[in-house]
Each structure stands twice: as structure tokens, then as C-alpha cells.
């Protein structure tokens, strides 16, 4: 077992290195420039940003100068009558920013980032101005709480629905469950989340306000009401419930479909097995046959879902958090991606990659627990 775990961990390191290399190049190819966005905003406000200031901003964030900025600097040097050596230095820099020179700089940047990662330093976020690991740790708890509660309800609802649909195959119950689940799978999270927000929060609050009632109803956004912070533990707990109910409901409804379909398919396969017919022939009650013999073997394929469960718990539901303005890590990651925050994007995605790899390893180990036939070598 230990040999198997050590071998899988070695493979995991190789996978993470490959993921980091691909991710770094993809991030650097993003059409968003954080510094240029800041410069454009400053210019739009009427403050003309000088070339030297722009160069200093790129130096501050450790980014290469864009070609247009280097060309502007060369033209300014020529106009100011700068020395030939100074102009040649910038022209050499411009030549090195194209072709192989640009690729070489990308590799240098990657290995610098990798060296910092080896020292457990993910860098400082451009947008948030604090270490990336601190920002992730600061908001990971919110995403975990929402995802963990939603996952519990997902299993509590999806697995019984899958079992009842399989044991009543081609019945009205099976058709109704399947149709409802397919509707849930087909709805985009941003669309369905906005519908629930409007129907369960905004419209009722408007109705209560119109008839003069002051009812503490479900909230459409946020996670906490600042006015409740000094009203005791149970008041704060109730406030969290009012804020998190609709986001959790959205995640549960949209996620039970896949789990239910997997359970139904696996149950149908197991129910046609010889040992199930033997159990029935021995006179065992149908409930015992289903839940003791059939469902136990249905767990084996369900364990595969553990590989995606771990990153899902900690990474945050990006779209749902954005729709309901939850202070989760997914919401902040989306904002960082929109402005080209390279350190945060790299740190966040490597965090997801690490969780995914660990999830796959845990799923493989769990196979040995639910199926004695599986031997780990």
C-alpha cells in the first residue's frame, strides 16, 4: 500500500509540473494586460501617464515591457537626443521581445515562478495587493461551507431518487424523476440562479414592502447583514441561512442530475446480476435485496465521483458565487481573471490542480475499501 501511494505521489508531482507549465503559457497568452488596464483607466480620468511611469509600473509587477511601450521609449530617446548606446540598448530589448526572444522570456518567467513555488511563495496578487495564499485561505472557508452543505443534500436527494427510478424502471415515477433531473442538468447556473433569486427573494420582498410588512425574508445577494453582527450567535446563524439558502438550493438542483443518473444506471446494471436473482430466490425481502446487496455494489462506480468532489468543495462555484455576490474564492478568482491578475490566476489554478490530483488518489484508495477484489500494487 505504501509503495503504491509513493508511486502515485511521484506521478502526481509530474502531472502538476506539466499542468503548471501549460497553465503558465496559457495565462501569459491571455489578451488582458493588468498594467495596461490601469494605465487606460488613469488616461480615461484625464491623467496622462508618462512613459517612464508606465515602465516603472511594469517593473513593479515584474512584467515584460510590451513592444509598443518600448517603441515609444525609443522614439522619445531619439527626440531627446539620447546617446547611441542608450538607444541601441532599447532596440536590442525590442528585438529580444519577438520570436525566440519572447519564448525565452516566457521560460525564464516560468522557472522564476516555479522557484518561488518551491519556497511555497505564490506571489502577491496584482488586484488584491496581498499574498495569493493569504487571499485563498481568507475566502476558501465560505466556498467550502456552501459546497459542503450542498454536497450533503445532493447525496441525500440524488441517491434515493436514482434507486427509486431504477427499481421502478419505465414507470411514471421513473419518467417524472428523469424529466425533472434532465431539466435541472440543462439549465445554466447563471440563468437558473437569477430565476430563483427573482422568484424567492426579490419578488417576495417587494410584495411584503408594498403591503407594509417588515419581514426578514430570503436575501438575493451577499452572505451576511452587517446589522446582525451584534445580535448574538443564533441571530447570526439565522442570517447566514437567509443569505445562503438560495445559492445552496441552486447548486443542489443543478448537481443532483448527474449523481442521480449515475446511481440509476449502476443500480439497473446490478439489479440484473445473477447474485441478485439468487438473493430473491432465497426469499429475502426486496428491501434487503436492494439496499444490502444491490446498493452496496452500486457504490463502486460512485466512488469515481470522489475525484471531482475534493476540488469542488474548496474551489468555489464560480458562476453561482458571482450571481449571488458571495465572498467565496470562486467569485474573487473570476474577478482576478477578468483583469489579468497573473499571480492569483496561477496560484488558484495550481490549487485546483493539487486538489484534483489528491482527489484521484483518494478515489483510487477508496476503491480498495468498497471492493475487496481491487488490489493496490
C-alpha positions in Angstrom: 0.0 0.0 0.0 2.7 2.5 1.0 4.7 1.6 -2.2 1.5 2.3 -4.3 0.9 5.6 -2.5 4.5 6.7 -3.0 4.3 5.8 -6.7 1.1 7.7 -7.2 2.5 10.8 -5.4 5.5 10.7 -7.7 3.2 10.6 -10.7 1.2 13.5 -9.1 4.3 15.7 -8.9 5.0 15.1 -12.6 1.4 15.8 -13.5 1.4 19.1 -11.5 4.7 20.2 -13.2 3.1 19.6 -16.6 -0.1 21.4 -15.6 1.9 24.4 -14.2 3.9 24.7 -17.5 0.8 24.6 -19.7 -1.1 26.9 -17.3 1.7 29.5 -17.2 1.9 29.7 -21.0 -1.9 30.0 -21.3 -2.1 32.7 -18.7 0.7 34.7 -20.4 -1.2 34.5 -23.7 -4.3 36.0 -22.2 -5.5 39.1 -24.1 -5.7 41.0 -20.8 -2.9 43.2 -19.5 -3.3 44.3 -15.9 -0.9 47.2 -16.2 -2.4 48.5 -19.4 -5.9 48.3 -17.9 -4.7 50.5 -15.1 -3.0 52.9 -17.5 -6.1 53.1 -19.6 -8.2 53.9 -16.5 -5.8 56.6 -15.5 -5.8 58.1 -19.0 -9.6 58.0 -19.1 -9.8 60.0 -15.9 -7.7 62.8 -17.5 -4.3 61.9 -16.0 -1.7 61.4 -18.8 0.7 58.6 -17.7 4.2 59.3 -18.9 6.3 56.6 -20.5 8.7 56.4 -17.5 5.8 55.9 -15.2 4.4 53.1 -17.3 7.8 51.4 -17.4 8.1 51.7 -13.6 4.6 50.1 -13.2 5.7 47.1 -15.3 8.9 46.9 -13.2 6.9 47.0 -10.0 4.8 43.9 -11.0 7.8 42.1 -12.6 6.3 42.0 -16.2 8.0 42.4 -19.5 7.5 45.7 -21.4 5.1 45.5 -24.3 6.6 46.2 -27.8 4.5 49.4 -28.2 5.9 50.8 -25.0 9.5 50.0 -26.0 8.9 51.7 -29.4 7.5 54.8 -27.7 10.5 54.9 -25.4 12.9 54.6 -28.4 11.2 57.5 -30.2 11.3 59.7 -27.1 15.1 58.9 -26.7 15.7 59.9 -30.3 13.7 63.1 -29.9 15.7 64.0 -26.7 19.0 63.3 -28.5 20.0 60.4 -26.3 23.3 58.6 -26.9 23.5 55.9 -29.5 24.4 53.3 -26.7 21.2 54.1 -24.9 19.1 53.8 -28.0 20.8 50.6 -29.0 20.1 49.1 -25.6 16.4 49.7 -26.0 16.4 48.5 -29.7 18.1 45.3 -28.5 15.4 44.9 -25.9 12.8 45.3 -28.7 14.5 42.7 -30.8 14.6 40.3 -27.9 10.8 40.6 -27.4 9.9 38.9 -30.6 10.3 35.4 -31.9 12.6 33.2 -29.8 13.5 36.0 -27.5 9.8 36.2 -26.4 9.7 32.4 -25.8 12.9 32.6 -23.9 11.5 35.3 -21.6 8.4 33.1 -21.0 10.5 30.2 -19.9 12.6 32.4 -17.7 9.4 33.8 -16.1 8.1 30.3 -15.6 11.2 29.0 -13.9 11.3 32.1 -11.7 7.7 31.4 -10.7 8.5 27.7 -10.2 11.4 28.6 -7.9 9.1 30.8 -5.8 6.5 28.0 -5.7 9.2 25.6 -4.3 9.6 28.1 -1.5 5.8 28.0 -1.0 5.5 31.5 -2.3 2.7 32.1 -4.8 3.5 35.8 -5.2 1.5 38.9 -4.4 -1.9 39.4 -6.2 -1.9 42.4 -8.6 -5.5 43.1 -7.9 -5.8 42.5 -4.2 -2.3 43.5 -3.1 -1.8 40.7 -0.6 -0.1 37.2 -0.9 -2.1 34.9 -3.1 -2.1 32.1 -0.5 -3.5 34.5 2.1 -6.3 35.6 -0.2 -7.2 31.9 -1.0 -7.2 31.0 2.7 -9.2 34.1 3.6 -12.2 33.1 1.3 -11.8 29.4 1.0 -13.9 28.8 4.1 -17.0 30.4 2.6 -16.8 28.4 -0.6 -16.2 25.2 1.4 -19.2 25.8 3.7 -21.6 26.4 0.8 -20.3 23.5 -1.2 -20.2 21.1 1.7 -23.8 21.7 2.7 -24.9 21.5 -1.0 -23.0 18.2 -1.4 -24.7 16.6 1.6 -28.1 17.5 0.3 -27.1 16.4 -3.2 -26.2 12.9 -2.0 -29.3 12.7 0.3 -31.6 13.6 -2.7 -29.8 12.1 -5.7 -29.1 8.6 -4.5 -32.6 7.8 -3.2 -34.0 9.2 -6.5 -31.6 7.1 -8.5 -32.6 4.0 -6.6 -36.3 4.5 -6.8 -36.1 5.3 -10.5 -34.1 2.1 -11.1 -36.4 -0.1 -9.0 -39.4 1.3 -10.8 -38.0 1.3 -14.3 -40.3 2.6 -17.1 -42.9 3.6 -14.5 -44.5 7.0 -14.1 -42.2 7.6 -11.1 -39.1 6.8 -13.3 -40.3 9.1 -16.1 -41.1 12.0 -13.7 -37.8 11.8 -11.9 -35.8 11.5 -15.1 -37.6 14.5 -16.7 -37.1 16.7 -13.7 -33.5 15.8 -13.5 -32.9 16.4 -17.2 -34.4 19.9 -16.7 -32.0 20.6 -13.9 -29.0 19.4 -15.9 -29.9 21.5 -18.9 -30.4 24.9 -17.1 -27.3 27.1 -16.9 -26.3 28.1 -13.4 -26.4 31.9 -14.1 -29.8 31.6 -15.7 -31.4 29.3 -13.1 -29.8 31.2 -10.2 -31.2 34.5 -11.4 -34.7 32.9 -11.7 -34.6 31.6 -8.1 -33.2 34.9 -6.9 -36.1 36.8 -8.5 -38.8 34.3 -7.5 -37.7 33.5 -4.0 -36.1 36.8 -2.9 -36.7 39.9 -4.9 -40.4 39.4 -5.7 -41.5 38.4 -2.2 -39.6 41.2 -0.6 -41.2 43.7 -3.0 -44.6 42.2 -2.2 -44.1 42.4 1.6 -42.9 46.0 1.2 -45.9 47.0 -0.8 -48.3 45.7 1.8 -46.4 47.4 4.6 -44.9 44.2 6.2 -41.3 44.2 7.5 -40.4 40.5 7.2 -36.9 39.2 7.4 -37.1 37.2 4.2 -34.5 35.4 2.0 -31.7 37.6 0.6 -30.7 37.8 -3.0 -27.0 38.5 -2.6 -24.2 38.6 0.0 -23.6 36.3 2.9 -24.1 38.5 6.0 -26.1 41.5 7.2 -23.8 43.9 9.0 -26.6 45.0 11.3 -26.9 41.4 12.7 -23.2 41.1 13.9 -24.0 42.3 17.4 -27.3 40.4 18.0 -25.9 37.0 19.2 -24.9 33.7 17.8 -28.3 32.3 16.8 -29.3 35.6 15.1 -26.1 35.5 13.0 -26.8 31.8 12.2 -30.3 32.6 11.0 -28.9 35.5 8.9 -26.4 33.1 7.3 -29.3 30.8 6.5 -31.3 33.6 4.9 -28.4 34.6 2.7 -27.1 31.1 1.8 -30.4 29.3 1.2 -30.9 30.2 -2.5 -27.3 29.7 -3.6 -27.2 26.3 -1.9 -30.6 25.4 -3.4 -29.3 26.4 -6.9 -26.2 24.2 -6.6 -28.2 21.3 -5.3 -30.8 21.3 -8.0 -28.2 21.7 -10.8 -25.9 19.0 -9.4 -28.3 16.2 -8.4 -29.0 15.2 -12.0 -25.6 13.7 -12.8 -25.4 11.9 -9.5 -29.0 10.5 -9.9 -28.4 9.3 -13.4 -25.2 7.5 -12.4 -26.9 5.9 -9.4 -29.9 4.8 -11.6 -27.6 3.4 -14.4 -25.5 1.4 -11.9 -28.5 0.1 -10.0 -30.1 -1.2 -13.2 -26.8 -3.0 -14.1 -26.5 -4.5 -10.6 -30.2 -5.5 -10.4 -29.8 -7.8 -13.5 -26.9 -9.6 -11.9 -27.1 -13.3 -11.0 -26.5 -12.9 -7.3 -29.5 -10.5 -7.1 -31.7 -13.2 -8.6 -30.2 -15.7 -6.2 -30.9 -13.4 -3.2 -34.5 -13.1 -4.4 -34.8 -16.9 -4.9 -33.7 -17.4 -1.3 -36.7 -15.5 -0.2 -35.0 -12.3 1.0 -37.2 -9.2 1.4 -37.0 -6.8 -1.6 -35.7 -4.1 0.7 -32.8 -6.2 1.9 -32.0 -7.2 -1.7 -31.9 -3.6 -2.9 -30.2 -1.8 0.0 -27.9 -4.6 1.3 -26.9 -6.4 -1.8 -27.6 -4.2 -4.8 -26.8 -0.8 -3.5 -23.5 -1.9 -1.9 -22.1 -2.8 -5.2 -23.5 0.4 -6.8 -21.1 2.3 -4.5 -18.1 1.1 -6.5 -18.7 3.4 -9.6 -20.0 6.2 -7.4 -16.5 6.3 -5.7 -15.3 7.7 -9.1 -17.1 10.9 -8.2 -14.8 11.4 -5.3 -12.1 12.5 -7.7 -14.1 15.7 -8.6 -15.6 16.1 -5.1 -12.5 17.4 -3.4 -11.7 20.3 -5.7 -15.4 21.1 -5.9 -15.6 21.6 -2.1 -12.7 24.1 -1.9 -12.6 25.8 -5.3 -15.9 27.5 -5.1 -18.9 27.6 -7.5 -17.5 30.5 -9.7 -20.7 31.4 -11.5 -23.1 30.8 -8.6 -20.9 32.9 -6.3 -20.8 35.7 -8.9 -24.6 35.6 -9.3 -25.3 35.9 -5.6 -22.2 38.0 -4.8 -20.9 35.5 -2.3 -17.5 36.3 -0.8 -16.1 32.9 -1.9 -12.8 32.1 -3.5 -14.6 31.4 -6.9 -16.0 34.9 -7.0 -12.6 36.5 -6.3 -10.9 34.2 -8.8 -13.3 35.3 -11.6 -12.6 39.0 -10.8 -8.8 38.3 -10.9 -9.1 36.5 -14.3 -11.1 39.4 -15.7 -8.2 41.9 -15.0 -5.3 39.5 -15.8 -4.0 39.0 -12.3 -1.3 36.5 -13.2 -0.1 35.5 -9.7 -3.6 34.9 -8.4 -4.7 33.0 -11.6 -1.6 30.8 -11.4 -2.0 30.2 -7.6 -5.7 29.5 -7.8 -5.4 27.1 -10.7 -2.5 25.2 -9.2 -4.6 25.0 -6.0 -7.3 23.3 -8.1 -4.8 21.1 -9.8 -3.4 19.9 -6.5 -6.9 19.1 -5.2 -7.8 17.3 -8.4 -4.7 15.1 -8.2 -5.3 14.4 -4.5 -9.0 13.6 -5.3 -8.0 11.0 -7.9 -5.5 9.4 -5.5 -8.2 9.2 -2.7 -10.7 7.8 -5.2 -8.3 5.0 -6.1 -7.6 4.2 -2.5 -11.4 4.2 -1.8 -11.9 1.5 -4.4 -10.0 -0.9 -2.2 -12.4 -0.2 0.7 -15.7 -0.7 -1.2 -14.5 -3.5 -3.4 -12.3 -6.2 -1.8 -11.5 -7.5 -5.3 -9.4 -4.4 -6.0 -5.8 -4.8 -5.1 -3.5 -1.8 -5.0 0.0 -2.6 -6.1 
